[in-house]
Amino acid sequence: MQEGSTMVTPGYEQTESGGGGSVAITTGSNNQGAGFGQPDQAQFEADKRSVYKHPLFPLLALLFERCEQATQSAECPNSESFNMDIQAFVQHQERDRKPFLLNDPEVDGLV
């Protein structure tokens, strides 16, 4: 991931304040989905927040974005660009001493 680049992914917005980034979750509407009761909707929102807050979520979003761009382009993407994005992310996490996983095996496994 290039320094200063931003990712736009439906469902969250990434904002930078000071030295760190934060994630704001957007749902698009306040309507509850069909079949979701109040407790189910609350659990769904909590689960969604845990995925968005996962340390690897920004990398996952970036890779999905790159894949989408590749499917819309006539050019064949170079796999080296994916490798460079991953290496840059890993170096950034290590430099900032951020973890790669949470203490939640279910969310870690999903991401």
C-alpha positions in Angstrom: 0.0 0.0 0.0 1.4 3.3 -1.0 2.0 6.0 1.7 -0.9 8.5 1.7 -3.2 6.4 -0.5 -6.8 5.9 0.6 -9.1 3.0 0.1 -12.8 3.4 -0.5 -14.7 0.3 0.4 -18.4 0.1 0.9 -19.3 -0.3 4.5 -16.5 1.7 6.1 -14.6 4.9 5.7 -11.0 5.2 6.7 -9.9 8.6 8.1 -6.5 9.7 9.3 -6.2 11.8 12.4 -2.7 12.6 13.7 -0.5 9.6 13.2 -3.1 6.8 13.2 -6.0 5.8 11.2 -9.5 5.0 12.4 -12.4 3.2 10.7 -15.9 4.5 10.7 -18.6 2.0 9.8 -21.5 3.0 7.6 -24.5 0.9 7.1 -26.3 2.9 4.4 -29.7 2.9 6.2 -31.2 2.3 9.6 -33.7 -0.2 8.3 -33.4 -3.6 9.8 -33.0 -6.4 7.4 -35.8 -8.9 6.7 -35.8 -11.6 9.4 -33.5 -9.7 11.8 -35.0 -9.1 15.2 -33.5 -6.4 17.5 -31.1 -8.8 19.3 -30.0 -10.4 16.0 -29.4 -6.9 14.4 -27.4 -5.8 17.4 -25.2 -9.0 17.2 -24.9 -8.5 13.5 -23.6 -5.0 14.0 -21.2 -6.1 16.7 -19.8 -8.9 14.5 -19.5 -6.4 11.6 -17.5 -4.0 13.8 -15.2 -6.8 14.9 -14.4 -7.7 11.3 -13.8 -4.0 10.3 -11.5 -3.5 13.3 -9.4 -6.5 12.6 -5.7 -5.6 12.0 -5.8 -7.4 8.6 -9.0 -5.9 7.3 -7.3 -2.9 5.5 -5.1 -5.4 3.6 -8.1 -7.6 2.8 -10.0 -4.5 1.5 -7.0 -3.4 -0.6 -6.5 -6.8 -2.2 -10.2 -7.0 -3.0 -10.0 -3.6 -4.5 -7.0 -4.6 -6.6 -8.8 -7.7 -7.8 -11.9 -5.6 -8.8 -9.7 -3.2 -10.7 -8.0 -6.1 -12.5 -11.3 -7.6 -13.6 -12.3 -4.2 -15.1 -9.1 -3.7 -16.9 -8.0 -5.1 -20.2 -4.4 -5.4 -18.9 -3.3 -8.5 -17.0 -2.1 -7.4 -13.5 1.3 -8.2 -12.4 1.3 -10.5 -9.4 4.4 -8.6 -8.1 2.2 -5.6 -7.4 0.1 -7.7 -5.0 3.3 -9.0 -3.4 4.6 -5.4 -3.0 1.3 -4.3 -1.4 1.4 -7.2 1.1 5.1 -6.5 1.9 4.4 -2.8 2.5 1.5 -3.7 4.8 3.6 -6.2 6.8 6.4 -3.7 7.1 4.0 -1.0 8.3 2.4 -3.3 10.9 5.8 -4.3 12.2 7.2 -0.8 12.2 4.2 0.4 14.3 4.3 -2.8 16.4 0.7 -3.6 15.6 -0.6 -7.2 15.9 -1.6 -9.2 12.9 -4.3 -11.2 14.7 -6.8 -10.6 17.5 -7.5 -12.9 20.5 -10.7 -14.0 18.7 -10.1 -17.2 16.7 -13.4 -16.9 15.0 -12.7 -13.4 13.6 -9.1 -14.3 12.9 -10.1 -17.3 10.9 -12.7 -15.4 8.9 -10.4 -12.6 7.9 
